[in-house]
Amino acid sequence: MRVVIVGSGAAGLTAASTVRKYDKEKEIIVITKERDIAYSPCAIPYVIEGTIKSFEDIIMHKPEDYKKRKNIDVLTETEVIDIDSRGNKVVLDNGEKIDYDYLVLSTGSTPFIPPIKGVNLDGVFTVKTIDDGRRILKYIEENNCKRAVIAGAGAIGLEMGYALKKRGLDVLIVEMAPQILPRFLDPDMAEIVQKYLESEGIRFILSKPLEMIIGDDKVKGVVVGGKEFDADIVILSTGVRPNIDLAKKAGCKVDKAIVVDEYMRTSIKNIYAAGDCVEVVDFITGEKTLSPFGSTAVRQGKVVGLNIVGKNVEFPPVLNSAVSKIGSLEIGGTGLTAFSANLKRIPIVIGKAKALTRARYYPGGKDIYVKLVFGEDMKILGCQIIGGERVAERIDLVSLAIYNGVKAEELCKMEHCYAPPVAMVNEPISLAAEEALNYFKNL
């Protein structure tokens, strides 16, 4: 039996490793267009800023490691250009055909390039692969770049903006929405992050798109709101689009992404899909959505691998929990924001709290801001947290609470630990829940 996996990202390699964990006999082949595998794209900004020393440090395994340790073959710099789903074959760019018994499509996503003039100039980059990161650093050094423009104020755009600022560049971030992190935070929480980044010297233009990139052969500037701004390098961080072309060729059902069931099966027998390229279900709304996060890809890869070996495991609906660190700020969110709830006309109650991460008298404590979103039945629906430390753990806690239908009163009463070096005697999540509950009782 042969398992062929297209793509060497988090979903594909996790699927491969999971199959091998439970089945020592199946032949496993991973095929990827990239030269490097098993690296973390999320770490690219932190290499560029200098916190991580080199791109080699974020490569966790080499192709030969998979062969030696797990008997998994990895074909690098090789592209699958077609799929014969009736004959159970994939066609490679060199003309070779490989049979499969099970096929996994983990084809990922591609950065969206806005349809504006100048995007093909030298000095215009996206941030998706490790080679993108290498090219950005090389261009900065070879061209002595002093001024950078980032298009898009999502997490990657802000991480890159801070990274380039830390390298000594003047940074301007352009966002067409009226706030930064528009899919992640409500405006009041986003303002905390924006003020911090402005204090670090980063400039913002909001509510305006990038209209044009100026230059002859390479970037010289941009046009935003009819005004020109000088730039030596431009980073496009304007979202991603699922790679679905191969799935279409195979005859798989697609919409905005590859359509899969709860077992990560496509509409074609023995073809699975996972990662950025697939649709998922939103836990709260029940609607189809995308979840282009490494954490989602790993969980989906495990489900695919388990199902290939006959374990019959379902992938649950998502909350799209996410976290980022930009400078000294940790920023996290899960579930619905108040803004998205209002758009969907879901009645909500809000609770907020500001606290410290340690006892007030203990050195090193950081401010932490918590915003909780509850439904009209006072069940928790969403959470946003910004702080100097220990944000991710709290986001994970609230994520579990949402999945289990926990109410504000239960969050107020939850037992939490305390010691001056690591926590306050009052948990910020409980404080925010208490505010929401008091408001609800006074309605």
C-alpha distance (Angstrom), angle and dihedral (degrees) to the residues before:
residue distance angle dihedral
M1 . . .
R2 3.80 . .
V3 3.80 128.4 .
V4 3.81 115.5 -162.4
I5 3.79 117.6 -165.3
V6 3.80 121.4 -166.6
G7 3.79 109.9 -152.5
S8 3.79 133.2 30.0
G9 3.78 100.2 -138.0
A10 3.78 126.7 114.1
A11 3.81 94.9 -71.1
G12 3.80 96.7 46.4
L13 3.78 98.3 45.6
T14 3.80 92.4 42.9
A15 3.80 90.0 52.3
A16 3.81 90.2 49.6
S17 3.80 93.7 48.6
T18 3.81 92.4 45.9
V19 3.81 92.8 52.3
R20 3.78 90.0 49.6
K21 3.81 92.7 47.8
Y22 3.80 90.9 61.1
D23 3.81 101.3 27.4
K24 3.80 121.3 43.7
E25 3.81 94.3 178.8
K26 3.80 107.5 55.0
E27 3.80 116.9 98.9
I28 3.81 109.5 -123.0
I29 3.81 123.8 -163.4
V30 3.81 123.2 -178.3
I31 3.82 115.9 -164.5
T32 3.81 121.2 -164.2
K33 3.79 137.9 169.6
E34 3.79 90.1 -144.8
R35 3.78 128.9 89.7
D36 3.81 95.0 -144.3
I37 3.79 124.5 50.5
A38 3.80 137.2 -176.3
Y39 3.78 95.5 36.6
S40 3.78 130.3 131.9
P41 3.82 114.4 -113.7
C42 3.81 87.7 -169.9
A43 3.81 88.5 66.4
I44 3.83 95.7 58.3
P45 3.84 96.3 93.9
Y46 3.80 90.6 50.4
V47 3.80 91.1 54.9
I48 3.79 90.4 49.0
E49 3.81 91.8 50.6
G50 3.81 90.3 49.3
T51 3.81 100.0 -116.2
I52 3.82 88.8 114.9
K53 3.80 109.4 46.0
S54 3.80 101.8 -137.6
F55 3.78 144.6 -6.2
E56 3.79 89.0 -109.8
D57 3.80 87.9 66.7
I58 3.82 92.6 64.1
I59 3.82 93.7 53.2
M60 3.79 103.7 95.5
H61 3.81 99.5 -177.1
K62 3.79 139.1 12.6
P63 3.83 122.3 -135.2
E64 3.78 90.5 -107.9
D65 3.83 89.7 55.9
Y66 3.79 90.1 63.5
K67 3.79 91.3 51.4
K68 3.79 94.3 45.8
R69 3.80 99.2 42.6
K70 3.80 103.3 29.5
N71 3.81 106.6 16.0
I72 3.80 90.4 -119.2
D73 3.80 116.5 145.3
V74 3.81 115.5 -139.9
L75 3.81 119.5 -165.3
T76 3.81 107.5 -161.6
E77 3.83 128.0 -165.6
T78 3.79 87.1 20.7
E79 3.79 124.9 123.3
V80 3.79 129.7 -153.3
I81 3.81 103.9 -140.6
D82 3.80 100.8 175.8
I83 3.79 143.0 12.6
D84 3.79 126.2 -146.5
S85 3.80 99.0 -160.3
R86 3.81 93.0 178.0
G87 3.78 92.2 54.2
N88 3.83 93.7 35.6
K89 3.82 93.5 -124.6
V90 3.79 136.7 130.5
V91 3.81 119.8 -150.3
L92 3.80 118.7 -140.7
D93 3.80 127.8 -149.0
N94 3.82 89.5 -107.9
G95 3.81 90.6 57.9
E96 3.79 95.3 -104.8
K97 3.80 117.9 137.5
I98 3.80 122.9 -147.6
D99 3.80 123.2 -163.3
Y100 3.79 120.4 -137.6
D101 3.78 138.4 -170.2
Y102 3.80 91.6 -166.4
L103 3.80 125.8 21.1
V104 3.81 125.3 -162.4
L105 3.80 119.4 -163.5
S106 3.80 109.0 -155.8
T107 3.80 94.7 155.9
G108 3.79 95.8 148.7
S109 3.77 124.5 -158.4
T110 3.80 140.5 -65.2
P111 3.81 126.4 -132.1
F112 3.79 113.2 -102.0
I113 3.81 111.2 -118.5
P114 3.81 112.6 -154.0
P115 3.83 113.2 -125.6
I116 3.79 96.3 -114.0
K117 3.78 135.1 123.6
G118 3.80 117.7 -87.8
V119 3.80 102.3 26.8
N120 3.82 90.7 124.1
L121 3.80 95.7 55.4
D122 3.79 120.6 115.7
G123 3.78 108.4 -95.4
V124 3.82 96.2 41.5
F125 3.80 113.0 114.0
T126 3.78 144.2 171.2
V127 3.80 123.6 -151.3
K128 3.78 111.5 -131.1
T129 3.81 111.7 106.5
I130 3.77 136.1 38.8
D131 3.81 88.5 -110.3
D132 3.82 88.7 57.0
G133 3.79 87.9 57.2
R134 3.79 92.7 48.1
R135 3.81 91.4 49.7
I136 3.80 92.2 49.6
L137 3.80 93.3 52.1
K138 3.79 92.2 45.2
Y139 3.80 92.2 49.8
I140 3.81 92.8 49.0
E141 3.79 92.0 50.9
E142 3.81 97.6 42.3
N143 3.81 94.3 45.7
N144 3.81 97.7 37.5
C145 3.81 90.0 -128.1
K146 3.79 115.9 -156.1
R147 3.82 104.0 169.2
A148 3.79 128.5 48.3
V149 3.78 132.2 -173.9
I150 3.80 119.9 -160.9
A151 3.80 118.0 -160.9
G152 3.79 108.0 -152.5
A153 3.80 130.6 33.1
G154 3.78 99.3 -143.0
A155 3.80 120.6 121.3
I156 3.81 95.5 -78.0
G157 3.79 92.4 45.9
L158 3.80 91.8 51.8
E159 3.80 93.1 43.6
M160 3.81 89.9 51.7
G161 3.79 91.8 44.6
Y162 3.78 91.5 54.4
A163 3.81 91.5 43.6
L164 3.81 92.7 54.0
K165 3.80 91.5 44.4
K166 3.79 89.0 53.2
R167 3.81 88.4 52.6
G168 3.79 88.5 57.7
L169 3.80 101.5 -98.9
D170 3.78 124.5 135.7
V171 3.82 104.9 -116.5
L172 3.80 131.3 -153.6
I173 3.82 118.5 -179.0
V174 3.81 118.3 -159.7
E175 3.81 120.8 -160.9
M176 3.80 126.9 175.9
A177 3.81 92.5 -154.1
P178 3.82 118.9 79.4
Q179 3.82 91.5 -112.6
I180 3.79 141.2 32.6
L181 3.82 120.0 -102.6
P182 3.83 90.3 21.2
R183 3.82 95.7 173.2
F184 3.77 93.7 42.5
L185 3.81 109.8 41.8
D186 3.76 141.0 28.1
P187 3.83 115.5 -112.7
D188 3.83 94.1 -101.6
M189 3.81 91.8 54.3
A190 3.81 93.7 41.0
E191 3.80 88.7 55.8
I192 3.82 90.1 63.1
V193 3.80 90.7 56.2
Q194 3.80 93.6 43.8
K195 3.80 93.4 51.5
Y196 3.80 90.1 50.4
L197 3.81 92.8 50.8
E198 3.80 91.4 45.8
S199 3.80 88.1 53.4
E200 3.81 86.1 55.6
G201 3.81 89.9 56.0
I202 3.81 100.7 -100.0
R203 3.81 116.1 138.8
F204 3.80 126.4 -147.2
I205 3.78 137.6 -157.3
L206 3.81 110.6 -168.1
S207 3.81 133.0 -173.3
K208 3.80 90.9 28.1
P209 3.83 130.5 94.2
L210 3.78 126.9 -137.4
E211 3.81 100.7 -96.7
M212 3.80 103.7 -175.2
I213 3.79 143.1 -8.1
I214 3.79 113.6 -134.8
G215 3.79 128.0 -146.5
D216 3.78 145.9 95.5
D217 3.80 104.7 -124.1
K218 3.79 97.4 -16.0
V219 3.77 138.3 22.7
K220 3.79 118.7 -70.0
G221 3.78 100.9 159.5
V222 3.79 149.5 -39.1
V223 3.78 138.0 -112.9
V224 3.80 118.5 -129.5
G225 3.78 123.1 169.3
G226 3.78 90.0 -8.0
K227 3.82 92.4 -57.4
E228 3.80 127.8 110.7
F229 3.79 121.9 -127.5
D230 3.80 124.3 -172.4
A231 3.80 117.0 -117.0
D232 3.80 136.1 170.3
I233 3.81 94.1 -171.8
V234 3.81 133.9 20.3
I235 3.80 125.3 -158.5
L236 3.81 117.0 -160.5
S237 3.79 109.8 -150.5
T238 3.78 98.7 163.5
G239 3.78 102.1 134.4
V240 3.79 135.7 -86.3
R241 3.79 137.6 -92.6
P242 3.84 123.2 -143.4
N243 3.81 115.8 -108.2
I244 3.81 102.7 -122.2
D245 3.83 104.1 150.8
L246 3.81 95.1 100.5
A247 3.78 91.2 47.6
K248 3.80 89.2 53.0
K249 3.80 90.7 50.9
A250 3.80 89.4 52.0
G251 3.79 90.3 51.8
C252 3.79 95.3 -112.9
K253 3.77 117.9 154.9
V254 3.81 110.9 -103.1
D255 3.78 136.9 -179.8
K256 3.80 119.8 163.9
A257 3.80 84.1 -29.4
I258 3.80 137.0 2.5
V259 3.79 111.3 -56.1
V260 3.81 113.3 -128.4
D261 3.79 134.9 170.1
E262 3.80 126.2 -126.5
Y263 3.82 89.5 -80.0
M264 3.83 91.3 54.9
R265 3.80 90.6 -110.3
T266 3.79 118.9 146.8
S267 3.80 122.7 -141.8
I268 3.84 89.4 -90.9
K269 3.79 118.9 79.6
N270 3.82 115.4 -104.5
I271 3.82 93.1 7.1
Y272 3.80 116.0 114.6
A273 3.80 129.1 -179.5
A274 3.80 133.8 -160.9
G275 3.79 143.0 166.9
D276 3.80 131.7 31.8
C277 3.81 91.3 -16.0
V278 3.82 97.0 67.1
E279 3.78 137.9 75.7
V280 3.79 119.3 -119.8
V281 3.80 134.6 -170.5
D282 3.80 122.0 -107.0
F283 3.81 108.4 -125.2
I284 3.79 95.2 -143.8
T285 3.80 103.6 38.7
G286 3.80 100.4 26.4
E287 3.80 88.5 -134.0
K288 3.80 126.0 136.0
T289 3.78 112.4 -101.8
L290 3.82 143.3 154.1
S291 3.79 126.9 -101.3
P292 3.82 108.4 -168.3
F293 3.80 96.2 176.9
G294 3.78 130.1 123.3
S295 3.80 90.7 -130.9
T296 3.81 90.9 56.5
A297 3.81 91.5 46.8
V298 3.80 92.4 53.2
R299 3.81 93.1 49.2
Q300 3.79 91.4 47.3
G301 3.79 91.4 47.5
K302 3.80 89.5 54.6
V303 3.80 91.5 50.3
V304 3.81 91.3 49.9
G305 3.79 92.4 48.9
L306 3.79 93.0 47.2
N307 3.79 92.4 49.5
I308 3.80 93.0 48.9
V309 3.81 87.8 58.3
G310 3.81 91.1 47.6
K311 3.81 103.0 -101.1
N312 3.84 95.5 131.4
V313 3.83 97.6 -141.1
E314 3.81 125.6 168.7
F315 3.80 126.7 -140.6
P316 3.82 108.4 -134.5
P317 3.81 127.8 -135.4
V318 3.80 114.3 -85.7
L319 3.79 138.7 -118.9
N320 3.82 92.5 -166.7
S321 3.78 93.1 -127.8
A322 3.79 109.9 -167.7
V323 3.78 139.9 173.1
S324 3.79 135.9 -172.6
K325 3.76 138.0 -179.5
I326 3.79 117.2 -144.1
G327 3.77 113.8 177.0
S328 3.79 107.2 -47.8
L329 3.81 94.2 -20.5
E330 3.79 126.1 95.9
I331 3.81 112.7 -158.7
G332 3.78 124.6 -169.2
G333 3.76 141.0 169.2
T334 3.79 142.0 173.7
G335 3.78 135.4 179.3
L336 3.79 123.8 -4.6
T337 3.78 125.7 -5.5
A338 3.79 117.4 -146.0
F339 3.80 88.3 -111.3
S340 3.81 94.1 54.4
A341 3.81 91.3 44.1
N342 3.79 90.5 53.4
L343 3.80 90.9 49.0
K344 3.80 89.1 54.2
R345 3.83 90.6 44.0
I346 3.78 92.6 -120.0
P347 3.84 110.4 156.2
I348 3.79 109.9 -124.6
V349 3.79 144.6 178.5
I350 3.81 120.3 -146.7
G351 3.80 129.7 -146.2
K352 3.81 124.5 -174.5
A353 3.78 136.2 -177.6
K354 3.78 138.7 177.2
A355 3.79 117.4 -157.4
L356 3.80 144.0 140.5
T357 3.79 127.8 -91.7
R358 3.81 92.7 -132.5
A359 3.78 137.3 25.1
R360 3.80 110.0 -62.9
Y361 3.80 92.7 -116.8
Y362 3.83 95.3 46.8
P363 3.83 115.5 94.6
G364 3.79 119.9 -111.4
G365 3.79 101.0 29.0
K366 3.81 115.6 152.2
D367 3.79 132.5 -153.3
I368 3.79 115.2 -101.8
Y369 3.81 126.7 -167.3
V370 3.81 121.2 -160.1
K371 3.80 128.1 -170.2
L372 3.79 120.0 -177.3
V373 3.81 126.8 -168.2
F374 3.82 118.4 -153.4
G375 3.78 131.4 -175.4
E376 3.79 121.8 -124.6
D377 3.82 88.1 -92.0
M378 3.84 86.2 56.9
K379 3.80 93.4 -115.2
I380 3.79 111.9 144.9
L381 3.83 112.7 -103.9
G382 3.79 104.8 167.1
C383 3.77 148.0 -0.7
Q384 3.80 138.9 -160.3
I385 3.79 122.6 -170.1
I386 3.80 131.3 -178.2
G387 3.78 122.1 -178.5
G388 3.74 149.8 126.0
E389 3.80 94.7 -97.5
R390 3.81 146.2 -4.8
V391 3.78 97.0 35.9
A392 3.83 99.2 128.1
E393 3.81 93.8 56.3
R394 3.79 91.8 52.8
I395 3.80 92.7 47.6
D396 3.80 89.1 53.1
L397 3.81 90.1 49.5
V398 3.80 92.6 52.4
S399 3.80 90.9 44.6
L400 3.80 89.0 58.3
A401 3.80 89.7 46.1
I402 3.82 91.3 53.8
Y403 3.80 92.2 49.7
N404 3.79 89.4 51.8
G405 3.80 97.4 46.2
V406 3.80 94.8 -116.8
K407 3.80 115.7 -178.5
A408 3.81 130.4 -140.0
E409 3.80 92.6 -105.9
E410 3.80 91.0 56.6
L411 3.81 91.4 49.8
C412 3.81 89.0 51.2
K413 3.80 90.4 53.6
M414 3.80 99.1 39.6
E415 3.78 115.5 129.1
H416 3.78 112.6 -119.7
C417 3.77 134.1 178.2
Y418 3.81 126.2 -111.8
A419 3.78 138.7 -162.4
P420 3.82 123.9 146.0
P421 3.84 96.1 -119.0
V422 3.81 94.6 53.0
A423 3.81 111.3 21.8
M424 3.78 148.0 15.1
V425 3.77 120.7 -114.3
N426 3.83 87.9 -114.7
E427 3.82 116.0 56.3
P428 3.85 110.4 -133.7
I429 3.82 91.8 -137.4
S430 3.80 89.8 56.8
L431 3.80 90.9 47.8
A432 3.81 91.6 52.7
A433 3.81 91.3 46.8
E434 3.79 90.0 50.3
E435 3.81 91.1 54.3
A436 3.81 91.0 50.6
L437 3.80 92.0 47.6
N438 3.81 92.4 50.0
Y439 3.79 90.3 50.1
F440 3.80 91.4 48.3
K441 3.82 92.7 50.7
N442 3.81 90.4 51.7
L443 3.81 95.0 51.3
